[in-house]
Amino acid sequence: MSTAVDAIRKHARLFAAYFRFNLAAVMEYRASFLMQVFGMAINNASFIFFWKIVYLRVPAVAGYEFRDVMFLWALSAAAFGVAHVCFGNCGSLGRVIIQGELDPYLLQPKDVYFNVICSKTIVSAWGDTAYGIILYLLVYGFAPGRFALFLGFVALGGLLIASARFAAETLTFFLGNASAISRLLTEFMISFSLYPEKIFGNSVRWMMYSLAPAGFVVFVPHRIYRSLTLASLPLLLVADVVYLFLGYMLFRAGLKRYESGNLVVTRV
């Protein structure tokens, strides 16, 4: 038991160290960082006007009012942002494998999966995170309990998005460059997350709770938030654990097939 706790602590310290390093790196060019963050937030905000126009003409869409749709947008944007702020390599593993950049990670004493996925941050993702949180506060206001619940959904959703996308990138071990599959999965997850659930057919909704788990990122949290009953919360936790475990096992299996790129790199 103590060994497992020590391992968790070591990896938590590694995550914190990577986060501080990545933040310091992007803040070195503050003007560029702020422009990318602001630009992404503005790009996302433009869609609010589209939905506002729609709801000026109809009271609800598939049972969702304007505030409900804004919850989906806020949660999906913030979760996507957190996934790529904290686990920036979740969408880059294919490139890392093909270019032989995985070699340095294999020489380090930390778990390779964890080491790779959290060693990078995406600058524009900070804009997604800020946009999602600000949009939520503008629409729902600040109520400490509900806001904490929303942030919990953001954390779980971000972990799920990163796990699913990293698992898709892991297919590079078996199929060659799987970046196209990863991008397609990401586009499906984003597209499914931004619209009321009931406008999709049963076959698509099945996909949203399996291959492209947008349902666990936004729709189950929305039902919990709307009803304030936590009966479905264990389902979210199980979904995160299952996707993380399957992705991890797929990565470990693929790692056995990896051939070094003979790239000499020093990581400090």
Buried (B, 14 or more C-beta within 10 A) or exposed (E): EEEEEEEEEBBEEBBEEBBEEBBEEBEEEEEEBBBBBBEBBEEBBEEBEEBEEEBEEEEEBEEBEBEBBBBBBBBBBBBBBBBBBBBBBBBBBBBBBBEBBBBBBEEEEBBBBBBBBBBBBBBBBBBBBBBBBBBBEEBBEEEEEBBEBBBBBBBBBBBBBBBBBBBBBBBBBEEEBBBEBBBEBBEBBBEBBBBBBEEBEEEBBEBBBEEBBBBBBBBBBBBBBEEEEEEEBEBBEEBBEBBBEBBBEBBEEBBEEBEEBEEEEEEE
